[in-house]
Amino acid sequence: MLRCIRCGRTYPDEFRLACECGGLLNVVSKFEKPFDALLKKEYFDIRRYLGFLPIREEYAPSLTLPITPIVEREINGLNAFFKLEYLMPSGSFKDRGTYVTVAKLKEAGIREVVLDSSGNAAISLAMFAKSEGLKVHIFLPKSTDEGKKRILKNLEAEVHEIDGSRMKTHEAALEFDTGTYISHWLNPYFLEGTKTVAYEVFEQIRKFDYVISPAGSGSLFLGLWKGFSELRELRNGKLPLFIAVQASGYESLCSRSKEKSRLAEGIAIPQPPRREQMLRVLEETGGTCVSVNDEEIKNALLKLWDMGFLVEPTSAVVLAALEKLTDSGKIGEKSRVLLPLTGSGLKTGLKIT
């Protein structure tokens, strides 16, 4: 069932982006069994969590997603758990949201779709579309990394480059009159995919104190919150404290900086549609927003590379935020902190040094 976050109206479980009132939708799930009983224990991939997802197995994409590893490192006296989401097939956590979205598209018989993206969501959709025989129109800012553009063309996506900001690209995609628009900013089923990170983390490390997540459109930030909220209900637990990390000049949850980030293109979204939802998560968990600039991102990125994590600059914002929070004493020693590393550095053509 879908429920409007503005007026509360409900809809059947069907592919829909918004309520008739214009409000955004969330999937409402009711679990009749405990966590362990809902697991499909014969699988050691995303199908393990089909019992928590609003999809039927016969419509699941043929591309099956792995369970990504967690690597623990001690940083400034605390335990940092890096979730290696950049090891997903397309090199990004976006594969999780795409997996559920494509299943719903197949169920609805939709064969031609439109998406706007800064790169990773587009590559993920193009990869799944090629596998499933879907036609996909991708709208990108012309400034998008050239490495990502090349991958999209190799995957045979129809690419529309927009001379303007990420928000202008979003508007151009909305106005396009061919295919079904499936924005991951709006799509409630995308969050159903990204919430599986929380289920994996629970099975891998069980307990921790903080989640530090990039927060542009909120597709990972809100997915993590949804997954951990469902786990709280299933196991009578409590939510970790959520930290939203944003790029300087594009903040929507923090105060807006004058300096604009060049490196964190994946979260350069100053007006996310789900902003109010993200603010409610920070309030509910006692969390906060942290803004990081390009110098901080660059330093964190080089440290991650030294650790053996070959990620893109947007991924580095979580480590940059962690360092700011530990330096200021807002996260203390011996804390257990989850840091998802969201995108692969192998796709980027950006000059860092």
C-alpha positions as CSV (number, residue, x, y, z in Angstrom):
1,M,0.0,0.0,0.0
2,L,1.1,3.6,-0.8
3,R,0.4,6.5,1.6
4,C,0.6,10.2,0.9
5,I,2.9,12.0,3.3
6,R,0.9,15.2,2.9
7,C,-2.8,14.2,3.1
8,G,-2.6,10.6,4.2
9,R,-4.6,9.2,1.2
10,T,-3.8,5.6,0.4
11,Y,-3.4,3.8,-2.9
12,P,-3.0,0.2,-4.0
13,D,0.5,-1.2,-4.5
14,E,1.0,0.1,-8.0
15,F,3.7,2.2,-9.8
16,R,2.9,5.8,-8.9
17,L,5.2,8.7,-8.0
18,A,2.8,11.2,-6.3
19,C,-0.6,11.6,-4.7
20,E,-3.4,13.4,-6.5
21,C,-2.9,16.3,-4.0
22,G,0.7,16.6,-5.2
23,G,2.2,15.0,-2.1
24,L,4.9,12.4,-2.2
25,L,4.2,8.7,-1.4
26,N,5.8,6.1,1.0
27,V,5.3,2.4,0.9
28,V,3.5,1.2,4.0
29,S,4.5,-2.3,5.0
30,K,2.9,-4.6,7.6
31,F,4.9,-7.6,8.7
32,E,3.0,-10.5,10.2
33,K,6.1,-12.6,11.1
34,P,9.3,-11.9,13.0
35,F,12.5,-10.8,11.3
36,D,14.1,-14.3,11.1
37,A,10.9,-15.9,9.7
38,L,10.7,-13.3,6.9
39,L,14.2,-14.0,5.7
40,K,14.7,-16.2,2.6
41,K,17.7,-18.0,4.1
42,E,18.3,-20.0,1.0
43,Y,19.7,-16.9,-0.7
44,F,22.9,-14.9,0.1
45,D,22.0,-11.9,-2.0
46,I,19.3,-9.3,-2.2
47,R,16.6,-12.0,-2.6
48,R,17.2,-12.8,1.1
49,Y,15.0,-9.8,1.8
50,L,12.2,-10.4,-0.6
51,G,9.9,-10.9,2.4
52,F,10.4,-7.2,3.3
53,L,9.9,-5.8,-0.2
54,P,6.7,-4.9,-2.1
55,I,7.6,-7.1,-5.2
56,R,6.7,-10.5,-6.4
57,E,9.6,-12.8,-7.0
58,E,8.5,-13.6,-10.6
59,Y,9.0,-10.0,-11.5
60,A,12.4,-9.7,-9.9
61,P,15.1,-8.5,-12.3
62,S,17.5,-11.1,-13.7
63,L,20.4,-9.1,-12.4
64,T,20.8,-10.2,-8.8
65,L,22.5,-7.9,-6.3
66,P,25.2,-9.1,-3.8
67,I,25.3,-8.5,-0.1
68,T,28.1,-5.9,0.2
69,P,30.9,-6.3,2.7
70,I,31.6,-4.2,5.8
71,V,35.2,-3.3,6.7
72,E,36.0,-2.1,10.2
73,R,38.7,0.5,10.9
74,E,39.7,2.3,14.1
75,I,39.6,6.1,13.5
76,N,40.3,8.6,16.3
77,G,39.5,6.0,18.9
78,L,36.1,4.9,17.5
79,N,35.0,1.9,15.5
80,A,34.1,2.9,11.9
81,F,32.2,0.4,9.8
82,F,32.6,1.1,6.1
83,K,29.8,-0.5,4.1
84,L,31.2,-1.0,0.6
85,E,28.3,-0.1,-1.6
86,Y,30.6,0.9,-4.4
87,L,31.0,-2.9,-5.1
88,M,27.5,-3.2,-6.5
89,P,27.4,-4.2,-10.2
90,S,27.1,-0.7,-11.6
91,G,29.4,0.7,-8.9
92,S,26.8,2.4,-6.8
93,F,24.2,1.8,-4.0
94,K,21.6,3.0,-6.6
95,D,21.4,-0.6,-7.9
96,R,19.3,-1.4,-4.8
97,G,16.6,1.2,-5.6
98,T,16.8,0.3,-9.3
99,Y,16.2,-3.4,-8.5
100,V,12.9,-2.8,-6.8
101,T,11.9,-0.1,-9.3
102,V,12.5,-2.4,-12.3
103,A,10.5,-5.1,-10.7
104,K,7.5,-2.8,-10.3
105,L,7.9,-1.6,-13.9
106,K,7.8,-5.2,-15.1
107,E,4.7,-5.9,-13.0
108,A,3.0,-2.8,-14.5
109,G,4.1,-3.6,-18.1
110,I,6.0,-0.3,-18.5
111,R,8.7,-0.6,-21.2
112,E,10.0,2.9,-21.8
113,V,11.1,5.2,-19.0
114,V,12.7,8.6,-18.3
115,L,15.1,9.5,-15.5
116,D,17.2,12.5,-14.6
117,S,20.4,11.9,-12.7
118,S,23.9,13.2,-12.0
119,G,25.3,9.9,-13.2
120,N,25.1,6.9,-10.8
121,A,21.3,6.4,-10.9
122,A,21.4,6.8,-14.6
123,I,24.2,4.1,-15.0
124,S,22.3,1.8,-12.7
125,L,19.0,2.1,-14.7
126,A,20.8,1.8,-18.0
127,M,22.5,-1.4,-16.9
128,F,19.2,-3.0,-15.7
129,A,17.3,-1.7,-18.8
130,K,19.8,-3.3,-21.1
131,S,19.4,-6.6,-19.3
132,E,15.5,-6.4,-19.2
133,G,15.0,-4.9,-22.7
134,L,13.6,-1.5,-21.5
135,K,14.1,1.7,-23.4
136,V,15.6,4.4,-21.2
137,H,15.9,8.2,-21.7
138,I,18.5,9.7,-19.4
139,F,18.7,13.5,-18.7
140,L,22.1,14.7,-17.4
141,P,23.7,18.0,-16.7
142,K,26.2,18.7,-19.4
143,S,28.8,19.1,-16.6
144,T,28.4,15.4,-15.6
145,D,31.7,13.5,-15.3
146,E,32.8,12.4,-18.8
147,G,33.6,8.9,-17.5
148,K,30.0,8.4,-16.5
149,K,28.8,9.7,-19.9
150,R,30.9,7.1,-21.7
151,I,29.5,4.3,-19.7
152,L,25.9,5.4,-20.4
153,K,26.6,5.5,-24.1
154,N,28.2,2.0,-24.0
155,L,25.0,0.8,-22.3
156,E,23.0,2.2,-25.2
157,A,20.9,4.6,-23.1
158,E,19.4,7.6,-25.0
159,V,21.3,10.5,-23.3
160,H,19.9,14.0,-23.2
161,E,22.5,16.5,-21.9
162,I,21.1,19.7,-20.4
163,D,23.1,22.9,-20.3
164,G,22.4,24.0,-16.7
165,S,22.1,22.9,-13.1
166,R,21.0,19.6,-11.6
167,M,17.6,21.2,-10.8
168,K,17.2,22.4,-14.4
169,T,17.9,18.9,-15.6
170,H,15.2,17.6,-13.3
171,E,12.7,20.1,-14.8
172,A,13.7,19.1,-18.4
173,A,13.0,15.5,-17.6
174,L,9.6,16.3,-16.1
175,E,8.6,18.1,-19.3
176,F,9.7,15.2,-21.6
177,D,6.6,13.7,-23.2
178,T,7.9,10.2,-24.2
179,G,8.0,7.3,-21.7
180,T,7.1,7.1,-18.0
181,Y,9.0,9.4,-15.6
182,I,10.5,7.4,-12.8
183,S,12.6,9.9,-10.8
184,H,14.5,8.3,-7.9
185,W,13.9,11.5,-6.0
186,L,10.2,10.9,-5.9
187,N,9.8,7.2,-6.5
188,P,8.7,5.4,-3.2
189,Y,9.9,2.0,-4.5
190,F,13.4,3.3,-4.8
191,L,13.5,3.8,-1.0
192,E,12.3,0.2,-0.6
193,G,15.4,-1.0,-2.4
194,T,17.9,1.2,-0.5
195,K,16.4,0.2,2.9
196,T,18.0,-3.3,2.3
197,V,21.3,-1.7,3.4
198,A,19.9,-1.6,6.9
199,Y,18.9,-5.3,6.9
200,E,22.3,-6.3,5.7
201,V,24.0,-4.1,8.3
202,F,21.9,-5.6,11.1
203,E,22.9,-9.1,10.1
204,Q,26.5,-8.2,9.8
205,I,27.3,-6.1,12.9
206,R,24.0,-5.8,14.8
207,K,24.5,-2.8,17.0
208,F,26.0,0.6,16.4
209,D,25.4,4.2,17.6
210,Y,25.6,6.5,14.5
211,V,24.7,6.4,10.8
212,I,26.6,9.0,8.7
213,S,25.1,9.2,5.2
214,P,25.3,11.5,2.2
215,A,22.0,13.4,1.9
216,G,21.3,15.0,-1.5
217,S,18.0,13.8,-2.7
218,G,17.8,11.5,0.4
219,S,17.4,8.2,-1.5
220,L,20.0,6.5,0.7
221,F,19.5,8.5,3.9
222,L,15.8,7.9,3.9
223,G,16.2,4.3,2.8
224,L,18.5,3.6,5.8
225,W,16.0,5.3,8.1
226,K,13.1,3.2,6.7
227,G,15.0,0.0,7.0
228,F,16.2,0.6,10.6
229,S,12.7,1.8,11.6
230,E,11.2,-1.5,10.3
231,L,13.9,-3.4,12.2
232,R,13.0,-1.4,15.4
233,E,9.4,-2.5,15.0
234,L,10.3,-6.1,14.2
235,R,12.8,-6.5,17.1
236,N,11.7,-3.8,19.6
237,G,15.1,-2.1,19.2
238,K,16.0,1.6,18.9
239,L,17.2,3.8,16.1
240,P,20.8,4.9,15.7
241,L,21.4,8.7,15.6
242,F,21.4,9.9,11.9
243,I,24.0,12.4,10.5
244,A,23.1,13.9,7.1
245,V,26.1,15.1,5.1
246,Q,25.7,17.8,2.5
247,A,28.0,19.5,0.0
248,S,28.9,23.2,0.5
249,G,26.8,25.5,-1.6
250,Y,24.0,22.9,-2.0
251,E,22.8,22.5,1.5
252,S,19.1,22.0,2.1
253,L,19.2,20.8,5.7
254,C,22.2,22.9,6.9
255,S,22.8,26.6,6.5
256,R,23.7,27.4,2.8
257,S,27.4,28.1,2.2
258,K,28.6,30.6,-0.3
259,E,31.3,28.3,-1.6
260,K,30.0,25.7,-4.1
261,S,31.4,22.1,-4.1
262,R,32.8,20.8,-7.4
263,L,33.7,17.4,-6.2
264,A,30.4,16.1,-4.6
265,E,28.3,16.2,-7.8
266,G,26.2,13.2,-6.5
267,I,24.6,15.3,-3.8
268,A,24.6,18.8,-5.5
269,I,20.8,19.0,-5.0
270,P,19.8,22.2,-3.2
271,Q,16.0,21.6,-3.4
272,P,15.3,17.9,-2.8
273,P,11.5,17.0,-2.9
274,R,11.9,14.9,0.3
275,R,13.6,17.6,2.4
276,E,10.8,17.7,5.0
277,Q,11.1,13.9,5.5
278,M,14.8,14.2,6.0
279,L,14.4,16.9,8.6
280,R,11.9,14.7,10.5
281,V,14.5,11.9,10.6
282,L,17.0,14.2,12.1
283,E,14.5,15.3,14.7
284,E,13.3,11.8,15.5
285,T,16.8,10.4,16.0
286,G,18.4,13.4,17.6
287,G,20.7,13.8,14.6
288,T,22.3,16.7,12.8
289,C,23.4,18.0,9.5
290,V,27.1,18.5,8.6
291,S,28.3,20.5,5.5
292,V,31.7,19.7,4.0
293,N,33.7,21.6,1.4
294,D,35.9,20.5,-1.4
295,E,39.2,20.7,0.6
296,E,37.7,18.5,3.3
297,I,36.3,16.1,0.7
298,K,39.6,15.9,-1.2
299,N,41.5,15.1,2.1
300,A,39.0,12.5,3.1
301,L,39.1,10.9,-0.4
302,L,42.9,10.5,-0.4
303,K,42.7,8.9,3.0
304,L,40.1,6.5,1.8
305,W,42.2,5.6,-1.2
306,D,45.1,5.0,1.2
307,M,42.9,2.6,3.2
308,G,42.2,0.7,0.0
309,F,38.7,2.1,-0.8
310,L,38.7,3.2,-4.4
311,V,35.6,5.4,-4.2
312,E,34.4,8.6,-6.0
313,P,34.5,12.0,-4.3
314,T,30.9,12.0,-3.2
315,S,31.6,8.9,-1.2
316,A,34.3,10.7,0.8
317,V,31.9,13.2,2.4
318,V,31.1,10.7,5.1
319,L,34.7,10.4,6.3
320,A,35.0,14.2,6.0
321,A,32.0,14.6,8.3
322,L,33.2,12.0,10.8
323,E,36.5,13.9,11.2
324,K,34.7,17.2,11.8
325,L,32.4,15.6,14.4
326,T,35.2,13.8,16.2
327,D,37.4,17.0,16.2
328,S,34.6,18.9,17.7
329,G,33.9,16.2,20.3
330,K,30.3,15.6,19.0
331,I,31.1,11.9,18.5
332,G,33.2,10.4,21.3
333,E,35.7,7.6,21.5
334,K,34.5,4.0,21.4
335,S,31.4,4.9,19.4
336,R,30.3,2.6,16.7
337,V,29.7,4.4,13.4
338,L,28.3,3.2,10.1
339,L,29.7,4.9,7.0
340,P,28.3,3.8,3.6
341,L,30.7,4.3,0.7
342,T,28.3,4.9,-2.1
343,G,30.1,5.1,-5.5
344,S,33.1,3.6,-7.3
345,G,36.0,5.8,-8.3
346,L,36.6,3.7,-11.4
347,K,33.8,5.6,-13.1
348,T,35.1,9.1,-12.5
349,G,37.3,11.2,-14.8
350,L,37.6,14.1,-12.3
351,K,41.1,15.4,-11.6
352,I,41.5,15.3,-7.9
353,T,45.2,16.3,-7.4
